[in-house]
Amino acid sequence: MAWQELSIAVPHEFVEPISYLFSRYGRGLSMEPDGPDRIMLRTYLLDSSKQRLARIDVGVRLVSSLSDIGELAIKEVSDEDWQNAWKAHFTLLKIGERLVIKPTWIDYEPQPEAAGSDSKKPEIIIELDPGLAFGTGYHPTTYTCLEAVEQHVFEGATVLDLGTGSGILSIAAARLGASKVVAVDTDPQAIKAARQNFRRTRTNKVITLIQGSLPHATVGQNQFDLALANISARAVCDRAQFIVSCLKKTGILVASGMMRDQSQQVLDTLSYMGCTVLHEWSRDEWVTIAFRPPQG
């Protein structure tokens, strides 16, 4: 079989839409820095996948009408070359004190004591296939959300993961001791990928997977210790009242999926509702913010 490698270097603010196109219609998704202001994204397609290529091309052209994001490059590669090529862009990824994201083809044994940790607890290995869906820890918002999960999930915690994608945040929460995780996404492809990842990591007994969004009949009020919303600034604002209402008074909302210049919209919306900022994580031009719900 003959394959095509599709690649494009985009500014940070356009990583999300192009990543979505590549992960939805391509095979595999990798990203790496391309100078100080751009990220190189790659995916692969069979050269017979004309319709998928057309959809990616149309999507790239729509985004390029908003800003100069560079040209979509297409290179022919053999079957063996593409298998090795996209895997070469993924390595072991250590996040926080204990989390390790490991592609399925890399051998690694957890360290008995997490480096730099006073907890004396071993590393937690999360094994994922990056080809299944967008959301492997390499994107800045996923990375910072994983940092937030490690800091705020405790033994027996209840967690809502809105916009679960590959399910990586839900898996991390379950592996860190959460007793109940509800993972929600509107995208059928994400639901399929998340379900496979939950089974592979044997976390499916703890995680309930729902296709849809909030409000949802099975997501009641005052249920969760932690709500993760790695979606977008606009989506967080649109669903803020439903997310906040499902939190316990001692709960925490982690809002992400936004560029720094978009974060004020989220801050204004949640502050108006009486939420207070607990912590902020930033990586590249992306920001993740933890809020405490109103206490009144």
C-alpha positions as protocol buffer text, in pm:
chain_id: "A"
residue {
  index: 1
  type: MET
  ca { x: 0 y: 0 z: 0 }
}
residue {
  index: 2
  type: ALA
  ca { x: 109 y: 356 z: -68 }
}
residue {
  index: 3
  type: TRP
  ca { x: 59 y: 628 z: 191 }
}
residue {
  index: 4
  type: GLN
  ca { x: 69 y: 1005 z: 196 }
}
residue {
  index: 5
  type: GLU
  ca { x: 222 y: 1210 z: 475 }
}
residue {
  index: 6
  type: LEU
  ca { x: 32 y: 1536 z: 529 }
}
residue {
  index: 7
  type: SER
  ca { x: 208 y: 1809 z: 725 }
}
residue {
  index: 8
  type: ILE
  ca { x: 158 y: 2176 z: 799 }
}
residue {
  index: 9
  type: ALA
  ca { x: 320 y: 2427 z: 1036 }
}
residue {
  index: 10
  type: VAL
  ca { x: 62 y: 2649 z: 1206 }
}
residue {
  index: 11
  type: PRO
  ca { x: 59 y: 2925 z: 1470 }
}
residue {
  index: 12
  type: HIS
  ca { x: -33 y: 2810 z: 1822 }
}
residue {
  index: 13
  type: GLU
  ca { x: -389 y: 2944 z: 1800 }
}
residue {
  index: 14
  type: PHE
  ca { x: -469 y: 2717 z: 1504 }
}
residue {
  index: 15
  type: VAL
  ca { x: -332 y: 2392 z: 1648 }
}
residue {
  index: 16
  type: GLU
  ca { x: -674 y: 2289 z: 1776 }
}
residue {
  index: 17
  type: PRO
  ca { x: -878 y: 2307 z: 1451 }
}
residue {
  index: 18
  type: ILE
  ca { x: -607 y: 2152 z: 1234 }
}
residue {
  index: 19
  type: SER
  ca { x: -544 y: 1879 z: 1493 }
}
residue {
  index: 20
  type: TYR
  ca { x: -914 y: 1800 z: 1486 }
}
residue {
  index: 21
  type: LEU
  ca { x: -909 y: 1768 z: 1105 }
}
residue {
  index: 22
  type: PHE
  ca { x: -602 y: 1547 z: 1110 }
}
residue {
  index: 23
  type: SER
  ca { x: -727 y: 1323 z: 1391 }
}
residue {
  index: 24
  type: ARG
  ca { x: -1076 y: 1288 z: 1240 }
}
residue {
  index: 25
  type: TYR
  ca { x: -978 y: 1209 z: 880 }
}
residue {
  index: 26
  type: GLY
  ca { x: -613 y: 1097 z: 902 }
}
residue {
  index: 27
  type: ARG
  ca { x: -422 y: 808 z: 1060 }
}
residue {
  index: 28
  type: GLY
  ca { x: -212 y: 917 z: 1353 }
}
residue {
  index: 29
  type: LEU
  ca { x: -142 y: 1270 z: 1471 }
}
residue {
  index: 30
  type: SER
  ca { x: 189 y: 1414 z: 1579 }
}
residue {
  index: 31
  type: MET
  ca { x: 296 y: 1763 z: 1675 }
}
residue {
  index: 32
  type: GLU
  ca { x: 632 y: 1919 z: 1748 }
}
residue {
  index: 33
  type: PRO
  ca { x: 774 y: 2273 z: 1775 }
}
residue {
  index: 34
  type: ASP
  ca { x: 865 y: 2438 z: 1446 }
}
residue {
  index: 35
  type: GLY
  ca { x: 1045 y: 2751 z: 1555 }
}
residue {
  index: 36
  type: PRO
  ca { x: 931 y: 2984 z: 1835 }
}
residue {
  index: 37
  type: ASP
  ca { x: 580 y: 3055 z: 1707 }
}
residue {
  index: 38
  type: ARG
  ca { x: 462 y: 2749 z: 1514 }
}
residue {
  index: 39
  type: ILE
  ca { x: 377 y: 2383 z: 1566 }
}
residue {
  index: 40
  type: MET
  ca { x: 435 y: 2121 z: 1298 }
}
residue {
  index: 41
  type: LEU
  ca { x: 139 y: 1882 z: 1266 }
}
residue {
  index: 42
  type: ARG
  ca { x: 151 y: 1552 z: 1074 }
}
residue {
  index: 43
  type: THR
  ca { x: -90 y: 1280 z: 981 }
}
residue {
  index: 44
  type: TYR
  ca { x: -107 y: 999 z: 724 }
}
residue {
  index: 45
  type: LEU
  ca { x: -357 y: 878 z: 465 }
}
residue {
  index: 46
  type: LEU
  ca { x: -378 y: 595 z: 217 }
}
residue {
  index: 47
  type: ASP
  ca { x: -329 y: 749 z: -127 }
}
residue {
  index: 48
  type: SER
  ca { x: -668 y: 600 z: -222 }
}
residue {
  index: 49
  type: SER
  ca { x: -844 y: 806 z: 50 }
}
residue {
  index: 50
  type: LYS
  ca { x: -943 y: 1086 z: -186 }
}
residue {
  index: 51
  type: GLN
  ca { x: -1252 y: 1191 z: 8 }
}
residue {
  index: 52
  type: ARG
  ca { x: -1066 y: 1215 z: 339 }
}
residue {
  index: 53
  type: LEU
  ca { x: -790 y: 1418 z: 176 }
}
residue {
  index: 54
  type: ALA
  ca { x: -1048 y: 1650 z: 23 }
}
residue {
  index: 55
  type: ARG
  ca { x: -1210 y: 1710 z: 362 }
}
residue {
  index: 56
  type: ILE
  ca { x: -876 y: 1791 z: 521 }
}
residue {
  index: 57
  type: ASP
  ca { x: -788 y: 2020 z: 232 }
}
residue {
  index: 58
  type: VAL
  ca { x: -1120 y: 2207 z: 255 }
}
residue {
  index: 59
  type: GLY
  ca { x: -1080 y: 2246 z: 630 }
}
residue {
  index: 60
  type: VAL
  ca { x: -726 y: 2379 z: 596 }
}
residue {
  index: 61
  type: ARG
  ca { x: -839 y: 2625 z: 329 }
}
residue {
  index: 62
  type: LEU
  ca { x: -1120 y: 2751 z: 555 }
}
residue {
  index: 63
  type: VAL
  ca { x: -876 y: 2808 z: 840 }
}
residue {
  index: 64
  type: SER
  ca { x: -624 y: 2973 z: 605 }
}
residue {
  index: 65
  type: SER
  ca { x: -893 y: 3223 z: 503 }
}
residue {
  index: 66
  type: LEU
  ca { x: -871 y: 3358 z: 859 }
}
residue {
  index: 67
  type: SER
  ca { x: -493 y: 3372 z: 884 }
}
residue {
  index: 68
  type: ASP
  ca { x: -174 y: 3274 z: 704 }
}
residue {
  index: 69
  type: ILE
  ca { x: -112 y: 2924 z: 837 }
}
residue {
  index: 70
  type: GLY
  ca { x: 121 y: 2801 z: 566 }
}
residue {
  index: 71
  type: GLU
  ca { x: 73 y: 2536 z: 299 }
}
residue {
  index: 72
  type: LEU
  ca { x: -44 y: 2178 z: 342 }
}
residue {
  index: 73
  type: ALA
  ca { x: 248 y: 1960 z: 230 }
}
residue {
  index: 74
  type: ILE
  ca { x: 181 y: 1611 z: 91 }
}
residue {
  index: 75
  type: LYS
  ca { x: 457 y: 1352 z: 52 }
}
residue {
  index: 76
  type: GLU
  ca { x: 430 y: 994 z: -76 }
}
residue {
  index: 77
  type: VAL
  ca { x: 560 y: 724 z: 160 }
}
residue {
  index: 78
  type: SER
  ca { x: 555 y: 344 z: 158 }
}
residue {
  index: 79
  type: ASP
  ca { x: 355 y: 131 z: 402 }
}
residue {
  index: 80
  type: GLU
  ca { x: 663 y: 45 z: 607 }
}
residue {
  index: 81
  type: ASP
  ca { x: 785 y: 405 z: 603 }
}
residue {
  index: 82
  type: TRP
  ca { x: 460 y: 552 z: 735 }
}
residue {
  index: 83
  type: GLN
  ca { x: 437 y: 301 z: 1021 }
}
residue {
  index: 84
  type: ASN
  ca { x: 783 y: 402 z: 1140 }
}
residue {
  index: 85
  type: ALA
  ca { x: 756 y: 769 z: 1045 }
}
residue {
  index: 86
  type: TRP
  ca { x: 460 y: 874 z: 1259 }
}
residue {
  index: 87
  type: LYS
  ca { x: 568 y: 659 z: 1553 }
}
residue {
  index: 88
  type: ALA
  ca { x: 905 y: 834 z: 1551 }
}
residue {
  index: 89
  type: HIS
  ca { x: 734 y: 1157 z: 1654 }
}
residue {
  index: 90
  type: PHE
  ca { x: 604 y: 1008 z: 1981 }
}
residue {
  index: 91
  type: THR
  ca { x: 820 y: 937 z: 2283 }
}
residue {
  index: 92
  type: LEU
  ca { x: 764 y: 864 z: 2649 }
}
residue {
  index: 93
  type: LEU
  ca { x: 597 y: 1166 z: 2810 }
}
residue {
  index: 94
  type: LYS
  ca { x: 631 y: 1233 z: 3185 }
}
residue {
  index: 95
  type: ILE
  ca { x: 383 y: 1477 z: 3337 }
}
residue {
  index: 96
  type: GLY
  ca { x: 382 y: 1608 z: 3692 }
}
residue {
  index: 97
  type: GLU
  ca { x: 537 y: 1383 z: 3955 }
}
residue {
  index: 98
  type: ARG
  ca { x: 386 y: 1044 z: 3875 }
}
residue {
  index: 99
  type: LEU
  ca { x: 210 y: 1032 z: 3537 }
}
residue {
  index: 100
  type: VAL
  ca { x: 380 y: 870 z: 3239 }
}
residue {
  index: 101
  type: ILE
  ca { x: 208 y: 858 z: 2898 }
}
residue {
  index: 102
  type: LYS
  ca { x: 347 y: 564 z: 2704 }
}
residue {
  index: 103
  type: PRO
  ca { x: 277 y: 477 z: 2340 }
}
residue {
  index: 104
  type: THR
  ca { x: 187 y: 110 z: 2304 }
}
residue {
  index: 105
  type: TRP
  ca { x: 506 y: 20 z: 2115 }
}
residue {
  index: 106
  type: ILE
  ca { x: 753 y: 156 z: 2376 }
}
residue {
  index: 107
  type: ASP
  ca { x: 873 y: -69 z: 2660 }
}
residue {
  index: 108
  type: TYR
  ca { x: 901 y: 101 z: 2997 }
}
residue {
  index: 109
  type: GLU
  ca { x: 887 y: -16 z: 3358 }
}
residue {
  index: 110
  type: PRO
  ca { x: 743 y: 223 z: 3619 }
}
residue {
  index: 111
  type: GLN
  ca { x: 992 y: 362 z: 3866 }
}
residue {
  index: 112
  type: PRO
  ca { x: 922 y: 244 z: 4221 }
}
residue {
  index: 113
  type: GLU
  ca { x: 946 y: 602 z: 4345 }
}
residue {
  index: 114
  type: ALA
  ca { x: 836 y: 896 z: 4132 }
}
residue {
  index: 115
  type: ALA
  ca { x: 1124 y: 1137 z: 4079 }
}
residue {
  index: 116
  type: GLY
  ca { x: 1096 y: 1453 z: 4289 }
}
residue {
  index: 117
  type: SER
  ca { x: 795 y: 1321 z: 4481 }
}
residue {
  index: 118
  type: ASP
  ca { x: 767 y: 1310 z: 4858 }
}
residue {
  index: 119
  type: SER
  ca { x: 476 y: 1068 z: 4839 }
}
residue {
  index: 120
  type: LYS
  ca { x: 696 y: 760 z: 4786 }
}
residue {
  index: 121
  type: LYS
  ca { x: 437 y: 638 z: 4537 }
}
residue {
  index: 122
  type: PRO
  ca { x: 532 y: 466 z: 4209 }
}
residue {
  index: 123
  type: GLU
  ca { x: 480 y: 616 z: 3868 }
}
residue {
  index: 124
  type: ILE
  ca { x: 146 y: 562 z: 3698 }
}
residue {
  index: 125
  type: ILE
  ca { x: 177 y: 436 z: 3340 }
}
residue {
  index: 126
  type: ILE
  ca { x: -98 y: 526 z: 3096 }
}
residue {
  index: 127
  type: GLU
  ca { x: -59 y: 329 z: 2774 }
}
residue {
  index: 128
  type: LEU
  ca { x: -232 y: 478 z: 2471 }
}
residue {
  index: 129
  type: ASP
  ca { x: -221 y: 442 z: 2097 }
}
residue {
  index: 130
  type: PRO
  ca { x: -182 y: 800 z: 1965 }
}
residue {
  index: 131
  type: GLY
  ca { x: -332 y: 689 z: 1635 }
}
residue {
  index: 132
  type: LEU
  ca { x: -675 y: 637 z: 1788 }
}
residue {
  index: 133
  type: ALA
  ca { x: -774 y: 994 z: 1870 }
}
residue {
  index: 134
  type: PHE
  ca { x: -655 y: 1342 z: 1947 }
}
residue {
  index: 135
  type: GLY
  ca { x: -560 y: 1378 z: 2312 }
}
residue {
  index: 136
  type: THR
  ca { x: -237 y: 1203 z: 2411 }
}
residue {
  index: 137
  type: GLY
  ca { x: -75 y: 1460 z: 2638 }
}
residue {
  index: 138
  type: TYR
  ca { x: 133 y: 1622 z: 2366 }
}
residue {
  index: 139
  type: HIS
  ca { x: -107 y: 1912 z: 2321 }
}
residue {
  index: 140
  type: PRO
  ca { x: -46 y: 2190 z: 2580 }
}
residue {
  index: 141
  type: THR
  ca { x: -404 y: 2186 z: 2715 }
}
residue {
  index: 142
  type: THR
  ca { x: -406 y: 1809 z: 2761 }
}
residue {
  index: 143
  type: TYR
  ca { x: -67 y: 1831 z: 2933 }
}
residue {
  index: 144
  type: THR
  ca { x: -179 y: 2099 z: 3179 }
}
residue {
  index: 145
  type: CYS
  ca { x: -511 y: 1924 z: 3243 }
}
residue {
  index: 146
  type: LEU
  ca { x: -316 y: 1612 z: 3337 }
}
residue {
  index: 147
  type: GLU
  ca { x: -113 y: 1824 z: 3579 }
}
residue {
  index: 148
  type: ALA
  ca { x: -441 y: 1946 z: 3729 }
}
residue {
  index: 149
  type: VAL
  ca { x: -579 y: 1591 z: 3751 }
}
residue {
  index: 150
  type: GLU
  ca { x: -271 y: 1473 z: 3939 }
}
residue {
  index: 151
  type: GLN
  ca { x: -300 y: 1760 z: 4186 }
}
residue {
  index: 152
  type: HIS
  ca { x: -674 y: 1744 z: 4252 }
}
residue {
  index: 153
  type: VAL
  ca { x: -786 y: 1381 z: 4223 }
}
residue {
  index: 154
  type: PHE
  ca { x: -789 y: 1195 z: 4554 }
}
residue {
  index: 155
  type: GLU
  ca { x: -881 y: 842 z: 4656 }
}
residue {
  index: 156
  type: GLY
  ca { x: -1255 y: 793 z: 4607 }
}
residue {
  index: 157
  type: ALA
  ca { x: -1307 y: 1118 z: 4414 }
}
residue {
  index: 158
  type: THR
  ca { x: -1592 y: 1160 z: 4165 }
}
residue {
  index: 159
  type: VAL
  ca { x: -1489 y: 1317 z: 3834 }
}
residue {
  index: 160
  type: LEU
  ca { x: -1669 y: 1458 z: 3529 }
}
residue {
  index: 161
  type: ASP
  ca { x: -1467 y: 1472 z: 3205 }
}
residue {
  index: 162
  type: LEU
  ca { x: -1652 y: 1693 z: 2956 }
}
residue {
  index: 163
  type: GLY
  ca { x: -1509 y: 1661 z: 2604 }
}
residue {
  index: 164
  type: THR
  ca { x: -1321 y: 1342 z: 2688 }
}
residue {
  index: 165
  type: GLY
  ca { x: -1163 y: 1292 z: 2341 }
}
residue {
  index: 166
  type: SER
  ca { x: -931 y: 992 z: 2369 }
}
residue {
  index: 167
  type: GLY
  ca { x: -1031 y: 954 z: 2734 }
}
residue {
  index: 168
  type: ILE
  ca { x: -684 y: 1026 z: 2865 }
}
residue {
  index: 169
  type: LEU
  ca { x: -799 y: 1255 z: 3149 }
}
residue {
  index: 170
  type: SER
  ca { x: -1060 y: 1002 z: 3262 }
}
residue {
  index: 171
  type: ILE
  ca { x: -801 y: 724 z: 3258 }
}
residue {
  index: 172
  type: ALA
  ca { x: -558 y: 933 z: 3461 }
}
residue {
  index: 173
  type: ALA
  ca { x: -831 y: 1015 z: 3715 }
}
residue {
  index: 174
  type: ALA
  ca { x: -926 y: 648 z: 3748 }
}
residue {
  index: 175
  type: ARG
  ca { x: -564 y: 539 z: 3786 }
}
residue {
  index: 176
  type: LEU
  ca { x: -510 y: 807 z: 4053 }
}
residue {
  index: 177
  type: GLY
  ca { x: -789 y: 665 z: 4265 }
}
residue {
  index: 178
  type: ALA
  ca { x: -1118 y: 816 z: 4151 }
}
residue {
  index: 179
  type: SER
  ca { x: -1409 y: 586 z: 4236 }
}
residue {
  index: 180
  type: LYS
  ca { x: -1642 y: 722 z: 3968 }
}
residue {
  index: 181
  type: VAL
  ca { x: -1566 y: 900 z: 3641 }
}
residue {
  index: 182
  type: VAL
  ca { x: -1825 y: 1018 z: 3389 }
}
residue {
  index: 183
  type: ALA
  ca { x: -1672 y: 1084 z: 3045 }
}
residue {
  index: 184
  type: VAL
  ca { x: -1880 y: 1286 z: 2797 }
}
residue {
  index: 185
  type: ASP
  ca { x: -1823 y: 1373 z: 2431 }
}
residue {
  index: 186
  type: THR
  ca { x: -2039 y: 1468 z: 2133 }
}
residue {
  index: 187
  type: ASP
  ca { x: -1810 y: 1313 z: 1869 }
}
residue {
  index: 188
  type: PRO
  ca { x: -1886 y: 947 z: 1777 }
}
residue {
  index: 189
  type: GLN
  ca { x: -1522 y: 896 z: 1677 }
}
residue {
  index: 190
  type: ALA
  ca { x: -1404 y: 1016 z: 2018 }
}
residue {
  index: 191
  type: ILE
  ca { x: -1656 y: 789 z: 2190 }
}
residue {
  index: 192
  type: LYS
  ca { x: -1526 y: 489 z: 1994 }
}
residue {
  index: 193
  type: ALA
  ca { x: -1161 y: 574 z: 2068 }
}
residue {
  index: 194
  type: ALA
  ca { x: -1229 y: 642 z: 2437 }
}
residue {
  index: 195
  type: ARG
  ca { x: -1416 y: 314 z: 2476 }
}
residue {
  index: 196
  type: GLN
  ca { x: -1122 y: 123 z: 2326 }
}
residue {
  index: 197
  type: ASN
  ca { x: -876 y: 305 z: 2550 }
}
residue {
  index: 198
  type: PHE
  ca { x: -1085 y: 242 z: 2863 }
}
residue {
  index: 199
  type: ARG
  ca { x: -1092 y: -129 z: 2783 }
}
residue {
  index: 200
  type: ARG
  ca { x: -721 y: -140 z: 2703 }
}
residue {
  index: 201
  type: THR
  ca { x: -630 y: 31 z: 3032 }
}
residue {
  index: 202
  type: ARG
  ca { x: -890 y: -168 z: 3228 }
}
residue {
  index: 203
  type: THR
  ca { x: -1054 y: 144 z: 3364 }
}
residue {
  index: 204
  type: ASN
  ca { x: -1394 y: 81 z: 3203 }
}
residue {
  index: 205
  type: LYS
  ca { x: -1545 y: -46 z: 3529 }
}
residue {
  index: 206
  type: VAL
  ca { x: -1485 y: 293 z: 3692 }
}
residue {
  index: 207
  type: ILE
  ca { x: -1568 y: 512 z: 3389 }
}
residue {
  index: 208
  type: THR
  ca { x: -1916 y: 570 z: 3248 }
}
residue {
  index: 209
  type: LEU
  ca { x: -1903 y: 688 z: 2885 }
}
residue {
  index: 210
  type: ILE
  ca { x: -2178 y: 914 z: 2750 }
}
residue {
  index: 211
  type: GLN
  ca { x: -2226 y: 1050 z: 2399 }
}
residue {
  index: 212
  type: GLY
  ca { x: -2375 y: 1398 z: 2432 }
}
residue {
  index: 213
  type: SER
  ca { x: -2315 y: 1711 z: 2635 }
}
residue {
  index: 214
  type: LEU
  ca { x: -2449 y: 1902 z: 2936 }
}
residue {
  index: 215
  type: PRO
  ca { x: -2718 y: 1925 z: 3052 }
}
residue {
  index: 216
  type: HIS
  ca { x: -2768 y: 1547 z: 3055 }
}
residue {
  index: 217
  type: ALA
  ca { x: -3024 y: 1336 z: 3237 }
}
residue {
  index: 218
  type: THR
  ca { x: -2760 y: 1112 z: 3396 }
}
residue {
  index: 219
  type: VAL
  ca { x: -2546 y: 1400 z: 3524 }
}
residue {
  index: 220
  type: GLY
  ca { x: -2719 y: 1542 z: 3831 }
}
residue {
  index: 221
  type: GLN
  ca { x: -2641 y: 1833 z: 4060 }
}
residue {
  index: 222
  type: ASN
  ca { x: -2384 y: 1833 z: 4341 }
}
residue {
  index: 223
  type: GLN
  ca { x: -2232 y: 1502 z: 4223 }
}
residue {
  index: 224
  type: PHE
  ca { x: -1867 y: 1567 z: 4145 }
}
residue {
  index: 225
  type: ASP
  ca { x: -1550 y: 1657 z: 4331 }
}
residue {
  index: 226
  type: LEU
  ca { x: -1380 y: 1757 z: 4006 }
}
residue {
  index: 227
  type: ALA
  ca { x: -1510 y: 1866 z: 3666 }
}
residue {
  index: 228
  type: LEU
  ca { x: -1270 y: 1876 z: 3371 }
}
residue {
  index: 229
  type: ALA
  ca { x: -1373 y: 2087 z: 3072 }
}
residue {
  index: 230
  type: ASN
  ca { x: -1094 y: 2070 z: 2815 }
}
residue {
  index: 231
  type: ILE
  ca { x: -1311 y: 2205 z: 2534 }
}
residue {
  index: 232
  type: SER
  ca { x: -1288 y: 2574 z: 2435 }
}
residue {
  index: 233
  type: ALA
  ca { x: -1342 y: 2915 z: 2591 }
}
residue {
  index: 234
  type: ARG
  ca { x: -1678 y: 2956 z: 2422 }
}
residue {
  index: 235
  type: ALA
  ca { x: -1795 y: 2605 z: 2509 }
}
residue {
  index: 236
  type: VAL
  ca { x: -1696 y: 2651 z: 2875 }
}
residue {
  index: 237
  type: CYS
  ca { x: -1894 y: 2977 z: 2891 }
}
residue {
  index: 238
  type: ASP
  ca { x: -2197 y: 2826 z: 2714 }
}
residue {
  index: 239
  type: ARG
  ca { x: -2213 y: 2532 z: 2957 }
}
residue {
  index: 240
  type: ALA
  ca { x: -2078 y: 2703 z: 3269 }
}
residue {
  index: 241
  type: GLN
  ca { x: -2403 y: 2697 z: 3468 }
}
residue {
  index: 242
  type: PHE
  ca { x: -2452 y: 2323 z: 3404 }
}
residue {
  index: 243
  type: ILE
  ca { x: -2089 y: 2237 z: 3486 }
}
residue {
  index: 244
  type: VAL
  ca { x: -2088 y: 2439 z: 3808 }
}
residue {
  index: 245
  type: SER
  ca { x: -2425 y: 2299 z: 3920 }
}
residue {
  index: 246
  type: CYS
  ca { x: -2299 y: 1941 z: 3902 }
}
residue {
  index: 247
  type: LEU
  ca { x: -2010 y: 2018 z: 4141 }
}
residue {
  index: 248
  type: LYS
  ca { x: -2016 y: 1968 z: 4515 }
}
residue {
  index: 249
  type: LYS
  ca { x: -1955 y: 2287 z: 4716 }
}
residue {
  index: 250
  type: THR
  ca { x: -1602 y: 2162 z: 4783 }
}
residue {
  index: 251
  type: GLY
  ca { x: -1558 y: 2071 z: 4417 }
}
residue {
  index: 252
  type: ILE
  ca { x: -1322 y: 2216 z: 4157 }
}
residue {
  index: 253
  type: LEU
  ca { x: -1378 y: 2309 z: 3793 }
}
residue {
  index: 254
  type: VAL
  ca { x: -1076 y: 2285 z: 3563 }
}
residue {
  index: 255
  type: ALA
  ca { x: -1142 y: 2488 z: 3247 }
}
residue {
  index: 256
  type: SER
  ca { x: -911 y: 2449 z: 2949 }
}
residue {
  index: 257
  type: GLY
  ca { x: -888 y: 2435 z: 2569 }
}
residue {
  index: 258
  type: MET
  ca { x: -826 y: 2810 z: 2539 }
}
residue {
  index: 259
  type: MET
  ca { x: -554 y: 3048 z: 2433 }
}
residue {
  index: 260
  type: ARG
  ca { x: -441 y: 3307 z: 2686 }
}
residue {
  index: 261
  type: ASP
  ca { x: -613 y: 3590 z: 2495 }
}
residue {
  index: 262
  type: GLN
  ca { x: -941 y: 3391 z: 2518 }
}
residue {
  index: 263
  type: SER
  ca { x: -921 y: 3323 z: 2891 }
}
residue {
  index: 264
  type: GLN
  ca { x: -1067 y: 3657 z: 3002 }
}
residue {
  index: 265
  type: GLN
  ca { x: -1404 y: 3553 z: 2862 }
}
residue {
  index: 266
  type: VAL
  ca { x: -1401 y: 3246 z: 3085 }
}
residue {
  index: 267
  type: LEU
  ca { x: -1277 y: 3442 z: 3386 }
}
residue {
  index: 268
  type: ASP
  ca { x: -1555 y: 3700 z: 3343 }
}
residue {
  index: 269
  type: THR
  ca { x: -1828 y: 3436 z: 3301 }
}
residue {
  index: 270
  type: LEU
  ca { x: -1730 y: 3225 z: 3601 }
}
residue {
  index: 271
  type: SER
  ca { x: -1652 y: 3526 z: 3821 }
}
residue {
  index: 272
  type: TYR
  ca { x: -1998 y: 3662 z: 3747 }
}
residue {
  index: 273
  type: MET
  ca { x: -2139 y: 3330 z: 3869 }
}
residue {
  index: 274
  type: GLY
  ca { x: -1945 y: 3364 z: 4195 }
}
residue {
  index: 275
  type: CYS
  ca { x: -1659 y: 3124 z: 4117 }
}
residue {
  index: 276
  type: THR
  ca { x: -1308 y: 3203 z: 4240 }
}
residue {
  index: 277
  type: VAL
  ca { x: -973 y: 3120 z: 4080 }
}
residue {
  index: 278
  type: LEU
  ca { x: -766 y: 2858 z: 4263 }
}
residue {
  index: 279
  type: HIS
  ca { x: -477 y: 2796 z: 4029 }
}
residue {
  index: 280
  type: GLU
  ca { x: -356 y: 2854 z: 3674 }
}
residue {
  index: 281
  type: TRP
  ca { x: -133 y: 2646 z: 3451 }
}
residue {
  index: 282
  type: SER
  ca { x: 14 y: 2776 z: 3125 }
}
residue {
  index: 283
  type: ARG
  ca { x: 208 y: 2608 z: 2847 }
}
residue {
  index: 284
  type: ASP
  ca { x: 309 y: 2781 z: 2525 }
}
residue {
  index: 285
  type: GLU
  ca { x: 15 y: 3013 z: 2447 }
}
residue {
  index: 286
  type: TRP
  ca { x: -246 y: 2792 z: 2613 }
}
residue {
  index: 287
  type: VAL
  ca { x: -392 y: 2827 z: 2962 }
}
residue {
  index: 288
  type: THR
  ca { x: -579 y: 2602 z: 3207 }
}
residue {
  index: 289
  type: ILE
  ca { x: -757 y: 2750 z: 3510 }
}
residue {
  index: 290
  type: ALA
  ca { x: -899 y: 2584 z: 3822 }
}
residue {
  index: 291
  type: PHE
  ca { x: -1204 y: 2744 z: 3986 }
}
residue {
  index: 292
  type: ARG
  ca { x: -1389 y: 2689 z: 4312 }
}
residue {
  index: 293
  type: PRO
  ca { x: -1769 y: 2709 z: 4275 }
}
residue {
  index: 294
  type: PRO
  ca { x: -1977 y: 2966 z: 4467 }
}
residue {
  index: 295
  type: GLN
  ca { x: -1986 y: 2891 z: 4841 }
}
residue {
  index: 296
  type: GLY
  ca { x: -2309 y: 3077 z: 4922 }
}
